[in-house]
Amino acid sequence: MHLTENDILRRVRKIEIKTRGLSDEIFAGKYHTAFRGRGMSFAEVREYRVGDDVRDIDWNVTARSDRAHVKVYEEERELTMMLLVDVSPSRLFGSTEHTKKNLINEVAATLAFSAVKNNDKVGCILFSDRVEKFIPPKKGRSHILAIIRELVGFRPTGQGTALSEAMRYLVGVNKKRTTCFLLSDLVNNPADNGALEDALKIASSRHDIMAVRVFDRRDAELPNVGIIELRDAETGAMEWVDTSSRRVRRYWTESYAEHRDKVCSLLRHHHVDIAEVATDGDYVVELIKMFKQR
């Protein structure tokens, strides 16, 4: 469905009203303690005191002054949050009042407004089977609204999903360590999993990455409604399926679970925390739970 400019603005406003309030819960529920102080910046040099770590001695100043001096560091309070948002066609599915796209947009907005409360910069990478758009990190409410507007109205050119492309782009565009949220249903092209593992090795060593897997319960379960024609959202392939067959329904569930578990295992192997949120679930509870475990 093509959205008009007025449609987009109405949806942006609706998302802002809902998520700015929810971001208070996220912010109070560990956002800024989970990520604050991930980096250290130089503050000053002072004379050595008993108990100081000898590894912090500034040998140049010590040599010039004839007295031992140490470097003092402080936590970097300002962070950069990057939102890696899956805009592939599979996000358009939803069997409840929310599609996966609706939920991804809400989660992105809630996290972004939480970052604004912490005076952090927020950037965004939109991807499908390629990087579709990069929005450089900035501060402020107007910037967050511009990101939400892009998410609501964006129409991708790619038809599949390649998580590796987002990870590679993240490494290339952000030299400093950032806090990253991968927002996706994690329905990755199986052929991309090898490239994803290679990309994750580098990305997870340079950035603090978390994933929010947004799913619909019907992704994994076929209803028993007889013979129906199904269309793959990303390949466009059409197929008739006999949903009254218990064997067919079991195969569908097992295939989905196997594919999902491969991607999740790859992420966890590279120290990426995962929150799993259903389209009919409470994502704030799941996000806070993930933050508290960090």
C-alpha positions in Angstrom: 0.0 0.0 0.0 1.4 3.4 -1.0 1.2 5.9 1.8 0.5 9.6 1.2 2.5 12.3 2.9 -0.4 12.9 5.3 -0.7 9.2 6.1 3.0 9.1 7.0 2.8 12.2 9.2 -0.2 10.9 11.1 1.6 7.5 11.7 4.8 9.3 12.8 2.8 11.4 15.3 1.0 8.3 16.6 4.2 6.4 17.1 5.8 9.4 18.8 3.0 9.8 21.3 3.0 6.1 22.2 6.8 5.5 22.3 8.0 8.7 24.1 6.0 7.6 27.1 7.3 4.0 26.9 10.9 5.3 26.6 10.6 6.5 30.2 10.1 2.9 31.3 13.1 1.8 29.2 15.3 4.7 30.5 14.3 4.0 34.1 14.6 0.3 33.5 18.4 0.1 32.9 19.0 1.8 29.5 21.6 4.2 30.8 23.2 1.9 33.3 23.4 -0.9 30.8 25.4 1.1 28.3 26.9 4.1 30.1 30.7 4.0 30.5 31.5 1.5 27.7 34.4 3.7 26.8 37.0 5.7 28.8 38.4 9.1 27.8 41.6 10.8 29.2 40.8 13.5 31.8 44.1 14.7 33.4 47.5 13.9 34.8 48.2 14.0 38.5 50.9 12.9 40.9 51.1 9.2 41.8 49.3 8.1 45.0 49.7 4.9 46.9 47.3 2.3 45.4 47.3 3.8 41.9 47.7 1.3 39.1 51.3 1.5 37.9 50.1 0.8 34.3 48.6 4.3 34.3 51.9 6.0 35.0 52.6 8.7 32.4 56.4 8.2 31.9 56.9 11.4 29.8 55.5 13.6 32.6 57.3 11.6 35.3 60.6 12.0 33.5 60.2 15.8 33.2 59.1 16.4 36.7 61.2 13.8 38.7 58.0 12.7 40.4 55.7 9.8 39.4 52.5 11.0 37.6 49.5 8.9 36.5 47.0 9.4 33.8 43.4 9.7 35.0 40.5 8.5 32.9 36.8 9.1 33.1 33.8 7.3 31.7 32.6 8.6 28.3 29.0 9.6 29.1 28.0 10.3 25.5 27.2 7.3 23.4 26.2 6.7 19.8 23.3 4.3 19.2 23.0 2.7 15.8 19.7 1.1 14.7 20.1 -1.6 12.1 16.6 -2.0 10.8 15.4 -4.8 8.5 13.1 -3.3 5.8 12.8 -6.5 3.8 9.3 -7.7 2.6 8.9 -10.4 5.3 8.4 -7.6 7.9 5.0 -6.8 6.3 3.4 -10.0 7.7 1.2 -9.9 10.8 -1.7 -12.1 12.0 -2.6 -9.7 14.9 -3.4 -6.0 14.8 0.3 -5.4 14.4 2.5 -6.3 11.5 6.2 -7.0 12.2 6.9 -3.7 10.5 4.7 -1.8 13.0 6.4 -3.4 15.9 9.9 -2.9 14.6 9.1 0.8 14.0 7.8 1.1 17.6 10.8 -0.6 19.1 13.2 1.6 17.1 11.3 4.7 18.2 11.3 3.7 21.9 15.0 3.0 21.9 15.8 6.2 20.0 13.8 8.4 22.4 15.6 6.6 25.3 18.9 7.5 23.8 17.8 11.2 23.4 17.0 11.3 27.1 20.6 10.2 27.7 21.8 12.9 25.3 23.2 10.3 22.9 23.4 10.4 19.2 21.3 8.1 17.1 21.9 6.8 13.6 20.1 4.3 11.4 21.0 1.7 8.8 18.0 0.4 6.7 18.8 -2.9 5.0 17.2 -5.8 3.0 19.5 -7.9 1.0 21.6 -4.7 0.6 22.0 -1.5 2.6 19.1 0.6 1.5 19.8 3.8 3.4 22.2 5.3 6.0 21.1 8.0 8.3 24.2 9.5 10.1 24.1 9.8 13.9 22.8 13.0 15.4 21.1 14.2 18.6 17.7 15.6 19.2 13.9 15.0 18.9 13.6 16.4 15.3 16.3 13.9 14.2 14.4 11.0 15.8 11.2 12.1 14.1 13.0 12.1 10.8 14.2 8.5 11.4 10.6 7.4 12.3 9.3 9.1 9.2 11.8 7.2 7.1 10.8 3.9 8.7 7.1 4.5 8.2 7.3 5.5 4.5 10.3 3.6 3.3 9.9 1.3 0.3 13.0 -1.0 -0.2 14.4 -2.0 -3.6 15.8 -5.3 -2.3 13.5 -8.3 -2.0 15.5 -10.6 0.4 17.4 -10.4 3.7 21.2 -10.4 4.1 22.2 -9.6 7.7 25.8 -9.7 6.7 25.4 -6.5 4.6 24.2 -4.5 7.6 27.1 -5.8 9.7 29.7 -5.0 7.1 28.3 -1.5 6.5 28.3 -0.9 10.3 32.0 -1.7 10.6 32.8 0.5 7.6 30.8 3.6 8.6 31.4 3.6 12.4 35.1 3.7 13.5 34.3 4.5 17.2 32.6 1.9 19.4 28.8 2.2 19.3 25.8 0.6 20.9 23.9 -1.2 18.1 20.4 -2.7 18.0 19.6 -5.1 15.2 15.8 -5.0 14.6 14.7 -7.9 12.4 12.6 -11.0 12.2 16.0 -12.7 11.6 14.6 -14.6 8.6 18.0 -14.4 6.9 18.8 -15.9 3.5 20.5 -19.3 4.4 23.1 -18.6 1.7 24.1 -15.5 3.7 24.9 -17.3 6.9 28.5 -17.9 6.1 29.1 -14.3 5.2 27.1 -13.3 8.3 29.5 -15.2 10.6 32.5 -13.6 9.0 31.0 -10.1 9.4 30.0 -10.8 13.0 33.5 -11.7 14.0 34.6 -8.1 13.1 31.5 -6.2 14.0 31.0 -7.8 17.5 34.7 -7.1 18.4 34.3 -3.4 17.6 30.7 -2.6 18.7 28.3 -3.5 21.5 25.5 -5.3 19.5 22.1 -6.5 20.6 19.3 -8.1 18.5 15.6 -7.7 18.9 13.9 -10.6 17.0 10.4 -9.5 16.1 8.1 -12.4 15.1 4.5 -13.4 14.5 3.3 -16.6 16.1 2.0 -17.7 12.7 5.5 -17.5 11.3 6.1 -20.9 12.9 2.6 -22.4 13.0 0.3 -23.1 10.1 -3.5 -23.0 11.0 -5.5 -26.0 10.0 -7.7 -24.4 7.3 -7.5 -26.8 4.4 -5.7 -26.2 1.1 -4.4 -22.7 0.6 -2.1 -20.8 -1.7 0.9 -19.2 0.0 3.3 -16.6 -1.3 6.9 -16.1 -0.2 7.1 -12.4 0.7 10.7 -12.2 -0.3 11.0 -14.5 -3.4 7.5 -14.1 -4.7 7.2 -17.9 -5.1 3.6 -19.2 -4.9 2.8 -22.7 -3.6 -0.4 -24.6 -2.7 -0.2 -26.1 0.8 -2.5 -28.7 2.4 -2.7 -27.3 5.9 -5.0 -30.0 7.0 -2.1 -32.4 6.9 -0.5 -32.9 10.3 2.8 -33.9 8.6 2.8 -30.7 6.5 2.2 -28.5 9.6 4.9 -30.3 11.6 7.4 -29.9 8.7 6.6 -26.2 8.5 7.2 -25.7 12.2 10.4 -27.7 12.3 11.9 -26.0 9.2 11.2 -22.6 10.6 12.7 -23.5 14.0 15.8 -24.9 12.4 16.4 -21.8 10.3 15.7 -19.4 13.2 18.0 -21.3 15.5 20.9 -21.3 13.1 20.8 -17.5 12.9 20.3 -17.0 16.7 23.1 -19.4 17.4 25.4 -17.4 15.2 24.5 -14.2 16.9 24.9 -15.7 20.4 28.2 -17.3 19.5 29.5 -13.8 18.8 28.2 -12.4 22.1 25.1 -10.7 20.7 22.2 -10.6 23.3 18.8 -11.4 21.8 15.4 -10.2 23.0 12.5 -12.0 21.3 9.2 -10.1 20.9 6.0 -11.3 19.4 3.6 -9.0 17.5 1.1 -9.6 20.3 3.7 -9.3 23.1 5.1 -6.6 25.4 8.4 -5.4 23.9 9.2 -3.1 26.8 9.2 -6.0 29.3 11.5 -8.0 27.0 13.9 -5.0 26.4 14.2 -4.3 30.1 14.8 -8.0 30.8 17.7 -8.0 28.3 19.2 -4.8 29.8 19.1 -6.2 33.3 21.0 -9.3 32.3 23.9 -7.2 30.9 
